[in-house]
Amino acid sequence: MSPVASLVASPNLSAAIHHDIVQSEIEGGVHLGDLPPGATLEISTRHHVYNIVKTGGLNARISGHPQYCAEPVEVLIGGANWGGSMIKPGYIGRGMRLEFWHPEHKLITTSKVLDIRQTS
């Protein structure tokens, strides 16, 4: 069964939110929980290319932003959002914005994700 077919509508969410959730699965993305420690992702956003190495759970080393993570830094990946406050936890999806918790700068939200490649 495809991930989209397994989604169940919730009466507590609007049709627009349901659409965004289903669209995120259609456009593709990565559930971090499905990746083993050491897995490496290259995330291209509108403005930067991030390299993410999963260290365990939702923790990762991330680099790629000249101000926040020019060198790899350990962060907690929150997930991805559609430009608002609703987050899809533990997921990074095309067309969404990656959220991660930086030890010094707190919550960082990227520009829209254009592409996701697993490099190892």
C-alpha positions as CSV (number, residue, x, y, z in Angstrom):
1,M,0.0,0.0,0.0
2,S,1.3,3.5,-0.9
3,P,1.9,6.0,2.0
4,V,-0.8,8.2,0.4
5,A,-3.4,5.4,0.4
6,S,-2.7,4.8,4.1
7,L,-3.4,8.4,5.2
8,V,-6.7,8.8,7.1
9,A,-8.6,12.1,7.1
10,S,-9.0,13.7,10.4
11,P,-12.2,15.7,11.1
12,N,-10.0,18.1,13.1
13,L,-8.0,19.3,10.1
14,S,-9.2,21.5,7.2
15,A,-9.3,20.3,3.6
16,A,-6.3,22.5,2.8
17,I,-4.2,20.9,5.5
18,H,-5.2,17.4,4.3
19,H,-4.2,18.5,0.8
20,D,-0.7,19.7,2.0
21,I,-0.1,16.4,3.9
22,V,-1.0,14.3,0.9
23,Q,0.9,16.5,-1.5
24,S,4.1,16.2,0.7
25,E,3.9,12.4,0.2
26,I,3.3,12.7,-3.5
27,E,6.2,15.1,-4.1
28,G,8.5,12.9,-2.0
29,G,10.6,13.3,1.0
30,V,12.4,11.4,3.8
31,H,11.2,10.1,7.1
32,L,14.2,10.4,9.3
33,G,13.1,7.5,11.4
34,D,13.5,5.2,8.4
35,L,17.2,6.1,8.0
36,P,20.0,4.4,9.9
37,P,22.6,6.4,11.8
38,G,25.3,7.5,9.4
39,A,22.9,8.1,6.5
40,T,23.8,11.2,4.6
41,L,21.4,13.6,2.8
42,E,21.9,16.5,0.5
43,I,19.1,19.0,0.9
44,S,18.9,21.7,-1.8
45,T,16.7,24.7,-0.8
46,R,16.1,27.9,-2.7
47,H,19.1,29.5,-1.1
48,H,21.5,26.8,0.2
49,V,22.6,23.2,-0.1
50,Y,22.7,21.5,3.3
51,N,24.5,18.2,4.1
52,I,22.9,16.2,6.9
53,V,24.4,13.2,8.6
54,K,22.0,11.4,10.8
55,T,23.6,10.6,14.2
56,G,20.6,8.9,15.8
57,G,16.9,9.5,16.3
58,L,16.2,12.9,15.0
59,N,19.7,14.2,15.8
60,A,22.1,15.0,13.0
61,R,25.2,17.0,12.0
62,I,24.2,19.7,9.5
63,S,26.3,22.1,7.4
64,G,25.7,24.3,4.4
65,H,24.6,27.7,5.7
66,P,27.3,30.3,5.9
67,Q,26.0,31.9,9.1
68,Y,24.4,29.1,11.1
69,C,26.3,26.0,10.1
70,A,29.3,26.7,7.9
71,E,31.0,23.8,9.7
72,P,29.0,20.7,10.7
73,V,27.1,21.2,13.9
74,E,24.9,18.8,15.9
75,V,21.2,19.7,15.8
76,L,17.8,18.2,16.4
77,I,15.7,18.0,13.2
78,G,12.2,18.9,14.1
79,G,10.7,18.1,10.7
80,A,9.3,20.2,7.9
81,N,6.5,22.8,7.6
82,W,4.6,24.5,4.8
83,G,5.6,28.0,5.9
84,G,3.4,28.2,9.0
85,S,3.3,26.8,12.4
86,M,2.1,23.3,11.5
87,I,5.0,20.8,11.3
88,K,5.3,17.3,9.9
89,P,7.6,15.8,12.6
90,G,10.6,13.8,11.6
91,Y,10.0,14.4,7.9
92,I,11.8,16.5,5.2
93,G,9.8,17.0,2.1
94,R,10.1,18.7,-1.2
95,G,8.2,22.0,-1.3
96,M,8.4,22.2,2.5
97,R,10.7,24.1,4.9
98,L,13.2,22.2,7.0
99,E,13.1,23.1,10.7
100,F,16.0,22.3,13.0
101,W,17.1,23.3,16.5
102,H,20.6,24.8,16.6
103,P,22.4,24.8,19.9
104,E,23.2,28.6,19.7
105,H,20.7,30.0,17.3
106,K,17.7,28.0,18.5
107,L,15.0,27.3,15.8
108,I,16.2,27.6,12.2
109,T,13.7,27.3,9.3
110,T,15.1,27.1,5.8
111,S,13.7,28.3,2.6
112,K,11.6,25.7,0.5
113,V,13.3,22.4,-0.1
114,L,13.8,21.9,-3.9
115,D,15.5,18.5,-3.9
116,I,16.5,15.7,-1.5
117,R,19.2,13.2,-2.3
118,Q,20.5,10.4,-0.1
119,T,24.2,10.2,-0.7
120,S,25.0,7.3,1.6
